[in-house]
Amino acid sequence: MSENSHRETIVPGSLIIEPTQFLNGEAIVPGDKVAAIHLAMAAAVMESPTVVHNGHPCGDVLTMQSGLSEIGLVRIETSEGRTMFVPSDPANTVSLAPLASTRSNICLITPLALRGSEVIFKGTAGCGFTERKTDGHFSLMRAFGLDIFTDSGHYRIAARDTPGDIIFDCSVTERSLPSVGISCHAIMAALSHQGTTTLTNIALEPAPMTLLQLASQATNRSISLNGRMLRIGPITKGREQHDAQVTLPPDLTVTSTYLAALVAAGNGSLVLSGINIEQLPDSIRSVFEKLGTKIIGMGKMALKAELDRADLRQLSTLACDVWPGFPSDAAPMLGAAMAGIPGSAVIKDPIYDKRSSHVEELNAMGYNLTSEGNTVTVRGGVPHQYEHITVSAPDIRAGAALIVGALGAHAVSVRIDNYRQVHRGYADLPQQLRSIGVILQEVK
């Protein structure tokens, strides 16, 4: 299979979904999307090949891989369930323009600059639904001794005299919450830094932890993690690196989406393969069990979720949190599922300033949600009845929330436009939805 074979699939522009009251079947949970993106970048700035198993060929991952190849940082060879990254020496000047749409491309800047490249960066980064700034990434660059210049709307970034040992705080916001993106950027920078790097308030989500797996396999550095303090020792034995093989953990946001779909339908039995019961954090499991879902293990690589409509019940409050708390990425889909259950509930998300882009479109389906700042209030119940509904996906997770909401809508059909946004974070989702009993039509 060629590295671009997944791109030959035509992504539909819209999905037309028929609401349902029963789901049954098996869906496949791929590897973690955020980990896949950052692992691809890290593999591109290593010195030896990296093999990644259990990938996630969604839109954002494929765009990142394609951009890394176009820049000339890496050669990618893909076969079923396996992707090999063979890095190349970076050029003296590297433009990240081919990766501008990926947003996480900012994490490449410091490792590339520390390897001797001048990096041209357009300035895009961060999630499209939030105004949270990227100041922490630029503070990281300065901590590693990079010079940052602006030139005709772009940044030109290069290394100067880098400090011997570095201590950096990976948290953001007033609550000093650990940032996944900054933590990944800092780990990648540390692996290109000659001296010792100490990172405080490190994020413990799958993406940075997967990068540490790569570091432990591919380098001779000492690595110690104590709580949220990470220490990566200096380079030993020159710059010797080794080939590495890393298996991505399951995507918990995808897992939560299927669980939310079951709640929205209100009845059924789903087998989720690619994740076992021990890989499902208590924060996710307990929330869906409180909603009435029964979740049991099925061997090493699957779990079963069952729901009877008579067991459905509403939550009162939910607060998202950093790992191992309930993930912010899953909150929109959970809100869409809860919108059809009688009773009021409040979802608070202190991680992002305004994760509410799903609210207006869910209300257009006949639900009743309101948002203020980082709080979404759900006034659950049977949605208003319509014949046909058309909504549009503003971003990845809001679009997934619309799919969940469509299953419980009181309508003949729900058309979700701008499906390409959803494809950015979900590979083969129409096929997976059909496999669990969803009747849908793809509109090219």
Buried (B, 14 or more C-beta within 10 A) or exposed (E): EEBEEBBEEEBBEBBBBBBBEBBBBBBBBBBBBBBBBBBBBBBBBBBBBBBBEBBBBBBBBBBBBBBBBEBBBBBBBBEEEBBBBBBEEBBEEBBBBBBBBBBBBBBBBBBBBBBEBBBBBBEBBBBEBBEBEBEBBBEBBEBBBBEBEEEEEBBBBBBEEBEEEBEBBBBBBEEEBBBBBBBBBBBBBBBBBEBBBBBBBBBBBBBBBBBBBBBBBBBBBEBEBEEBEBBBBBBEEEEEBEEBBBEBBBBBBBBBBBBBBBBBBBBBBBBBBBBBBEBBBEBBBEBBBEBBBEBEEEEEEBBBBBBEEEBBEBBEEBEBBBBEBBBBBBBBBBBBBBBBBEEBBEBBBBBBBBBBBBBBBBBBBBBBBEBEEBBBBBBBBEBBEBEEBBBBBBBBBBBBBBBBBBBBBBBEBBBBBBBBBBBBBBBBBBEBBBBBBBEBEBEE
